[in-house]
């Protein structure tokens, strides 16, 4: 069983979710340190989106720590884009001219 906690946070980003007619909401993205799956050669990377929807810690898996970390970053970008569409808002990173400053991939990139 995987730890339901984020554990050691290795990366954090603060975003704003702008929604029509409302104050922008603070959104915090956290990435935990990749860890080896118990009893397995593969790794997992915990991540969490706080401030909108479920704040559940989620996990993504890879063959090593680097792949698990990269997949967590790509997954976060995809999940934030889906939340943007679902909530009708625009999450943004204040330091980026446009977007979240997170890489997006398509299935063709995998």
Secondary structure, 3 states (H helix, E strand, C coil): CCCCCCCCEEEEEEEEEEECCCCCEEEEEEEECCEECCCCCCEEEEEEEECCCCCCCEEEEECCHHHHHHHHHHHHHHHHHHHHHHHCEEEECCCCCCCCCCCCCCHHHC
